[in-house]
Every structure is written in structure tokens, then in C-alpha cells.
């Protein structure tokens, strides 16, 4: 490894400007072959990791070797997964193959990384692969759920009964089934942790989707929302209008109601003031950067998140490792969204191409965010923002006067919301 | 004045000047990657959103400026267009107009 890296470092300086145009001697029939400048390993194939993988290959003109590792062989989107709970979409409709990334030259590894040795630039895998080296590492691991803060939830058995469905997949379908099996006059109780957490509007969209289903199938049923925050954390007036106008009398919203424990057998959520019983409980615990970020030593903000240099997404804790997506300590007014993770992936890809070729990354990156939320099966609201790098503050800053929310919910934005999903999935995977 | 010193001063300032003007050699590409989430990679939409790839530069730029100035009705583009400088709108229009449509 040492020799190889030394070779790569030496090569990096030499190939500036020539990597793209050089034709290898004796390979006249294959002029597209580039001199490799090194290997990037990417842990986590979600919105961040998949985007970084594709754009690293595109923007390095194939000169960077890219390996993309994930436990799951296919991609299931968290954005749009509330529609599966509401019943207007199936899990198949939000599932995509990663195979077309191979056409870009991305190597797909289905396995779990159990450890990163950043001194030796090696990763260890759980099942299928031997230890593997890298030149730069991207960690895009998403969040893990802090069940240790809820004593009653701290067992596999409890977690199999009281679901989060905050990672799309089997729990999404299981929660839908629990709601279908609820008594006609039953109560669905959802708890929302203190911000920051993955997808700020997500819990309120879920309330809309559950209400949309109950309104048709069990109009006597009720929804209780126990929100640890003092108000709806995103698109508040638009969500309140939808609840009032589309689901009148169904939703009991309780702010400043942090769930402190769960009585799984008694189907009860406990706050400091109340015990709230329900027929179906959906507990969203506090969240933090996932375990691999912790074991790699990347968590350095509030013991939960990974601080990064916003010019490169490089960790401020461990050089040579870039962190993307929900696991990062967000810049001001930057949401933990799939859309934003995609933007992180592109920022990192562009910076890594420059760094690996011995050049300085772009000093003026710009990112944009758009989050569409479905308040019924057809009507949608959005929030948007644009973030430009501020050299003085050394962070990305939301541009004053830009961004905003929908004027009102609409079916036009319903069409745009679903089209957003098709285009961003394609932007990552095709 | 010492000519060698003057030359050295000019040489030292030149790259700084270039950087201060924000000359990311990949500026258009970087900005277009903001658009790609909704409008497809390099502006080539897979459907449901307008494609931007290969559209005339002048038309793209006029549209973006009208969104920014509130002269063109929109659900979201009037909010996003306000986040970019005029030079950035020019750069992204140039880049997208040079891309291959689907």
C-alpha cells in the first residue's frame, strides 16, 4: 500500500492537465483509458453516497476508482416513503436498482464496513470482502436512533413492536400494516424528537399521510402528535392549514411534549406531564450520526454529529475522510434532507477531483435545497433555500431574500414532487 | 521605481485578482449540479420537469432573470433564482445551453 500511495502522490503532480488528454503508449485503440489517480471508497449508498459515486466518475473522467459500499443491495428512498404509509404508493415504486452505476464504472460492494483504520487507510468488512485500502474515504452513513434515551425501547423486542419507519424499507411496510389493523376508533400516536433530526418536515408529512388513510378507512380514528419542539419545525402554517381543512378534528397536536419513556406492553408514551395511550405507537427517537461515524472518530459536534469543512466536506476530526448528508453538523439553516445530501455528494466529488490532482478545491461552492411534502395523496407543499459559501464565516450561508415555502398546497406541486423524485433518483443512479 | 520589484508585485497580485472574481474553472458545471436534482443530470430531465439541456443560452438567462425579478409566475423558481448572482445565472445558462438534451 505504501508504495502504491507514494506512486499515486507522485503521479498526482505529474498528471495535472495531462490525465484527461493522455493516450497511453501502445494503447492506440483505447484512447479513453485514463491514468488512475487513486481510489475513493464510499461507505453508505444513500442520497449522499450514490451521488458522490456517480459524479466522482463523471468529473474525474473515469480517472478515480470508486467503490460504493452498502449493506443493502438495492436503494429504497426515504423521501416518498410516507406515501407508502398513506397507501398511495408501493414500496416497489420507491425502490431502485444501483446497477446502472456500473455503467459509470462504479464498483458496487454489498457488505457492511465494520471498522476504518484511517492511519493505514484501510477498511474492514463484515462478510464478503477482505480488508481493502483507499486513498480518500467518503462516509455517508445516515443516522442511527438513540434508543438509549428511552429505557423502555432499549431491547430488540421493544423495537420490533414500536416502529420508527425512519429508514425506508421493511419498517415502512410494517407500520402501514399496523395502521391497517388498528381498531376503527383507534388512536395513532407519533412522537417527534427535538431538532435537529433527519428530515424536518417528515413527521408532519407522515401525520398527513396517516390522516389521509384514516379519513377514508377509519374516519372515527384519531391521531395524537407529541412534539418535543415548541412548534412545527418546518412549513408550520401550511401543515396546520392542511390539518384544519383536510383532516378537521382528527389531529391532536401537542407541542413541548418530549417523550421520555415508552411502556411498550401498555402501549403508552410518557412525557413529563402526561401518559398517552395509543393503539399504534410510532416513536421517532433522537438521532445522531450512524455508528461507523462514531467508531471512526468523526463525531465531534455535540457528541452527535460530524463537523466538516464546507469547501470539501472533509471531516474536521480526521483528515482524508469526507462526511456527507444527515450525519454532518449542518450549516446554519441547512436541513438534513436527501436533496441536501445529494448536494453534499457533488460538492465532495468536485473537491476530491481537485485535491487528488494536486489542485485547490473551488472556494465558492453553492448548494440548493428543495423539500416537497405530500399533505394528501395529490397535494404538496415545499420549502426551498440556496446556500452560498461565506469565506469570513467559513460556512455555507442561506442567501437572504432567497428561498421560501409554497404560497398554498397544490396538485401542481404534487406532480412536481413526484417528478422531483424521478429526477433525483436518476441523477444519483442513472 | 525598481522594475523587478514592480514585476514581482504584479505577479503576486494577478492570481489573487483572478480568485477574487470567483473564477472557479468549473463554475457553470457546479451551478448546474444544483439544477440537476429536479431537472436531471446536466439539465436533461427524465420527465415531469422541463429539460434545460441544450436550450438557447439567451432564453435560459432571460427566464432565470425574470424568475429572480418576480416577473414570471412560478411555484418555486422565483425563490431559488434569488439565491444566485447575475454572473452565476450567466454561467449556468452558458453551461446548460452547451449540454446534450435527452
Interface residues (C-beta under 8 A of the other chain):
Chain A: X54 X55 X59 X339 X342 X343 X346 X350 X362 X363 X364 X365 X366 X367 X368 X370 X382 X384 X385 X386 X387 X388 X399 X401 X402 X403 X404 X406 X407 X410 X412 X413 X415 X416 X418 X419 X420 X422 X423 X424 X426 X427 X430
Chain B: X19 X22 X24 X26 X27 X29 X30 X31 X33 X34 X36 X37 X38 X39 X40 X41 X45 X46 X47 X48 X49 X75 X76 X79 X80 X82 X83 X84 X88
